[in-house]
């Protein structure tokens, strides 16, 4: 069985695509989240060359001021320009084959009729570049099927739709998921784990004193402000999560351990 149009290669399986999503969530410090089952979708895309020109209208004469040429991509299902996918389509269209992928999939309907294809692409190009449609020419349009996985991530009782491109594993929509702030205990555990390596002590020391220097500069600026709040509200407990505080805490712990071993009295 063959598809009506060539399909770009599926290089990521549903399992690896889900693992990619989970790694993205870990980068955002989320520990508790749910990834909904992934659905493979084959989406029609048009990859084409565009040409448009701008005119001079002085002295009652129309002359060509400048011309622009390039390549664009249009999602044939949603009917919208996807300039962010141009390089992906351009670099992989020769690898496309008209074979049906294994397993279940959903082939999305193309909402651009073949007879009106060039006209629709002209309209979308004119809209994208904000130029008159009459000044646009499109050529060499190729219709391809782009495979991607659609899913949702539920985190903090909110749903975030995601799309994972099956060709290169890129994730679209992850920017909408907020970054979770790490708690004090998490930062402490990570610091203790990292400080097990002696090489990390130098890096932590540099970062700690850098943070101290920056904090000192900010405090001087704050002192110059005559408008002051109450003493309690002005106290900033953020230092508890700073690398300098944690470094000092580790040094004290080491000193206490040494003192207990050799029974040193302070």
Secondary structure, DSSP 4 states (H G I P E B T S, - for coil): -EEEEEE----S-HHHHHHHHHHHHHHTT--S-EEPPPEEEEEEEEEEEEEEEEEE-GGG--EEEEEEEEEEEEETTTTEE-GGGHHHHHHHGGG-EEEPPSS--EEPPP-S-GGGHHHHHHHHHHHHHT--GGGEEEEEEEEEEEEEEEEEEEETTEEEEEEEETTT--EESGGGSPPPPPPHHHHHHHHHHHTTSTHHHHHHHHHHHHHHHHHHHHHHHHHT-S----HHHH--GGGGGSHHHHHHHHHHHHHHHHHHHHT---
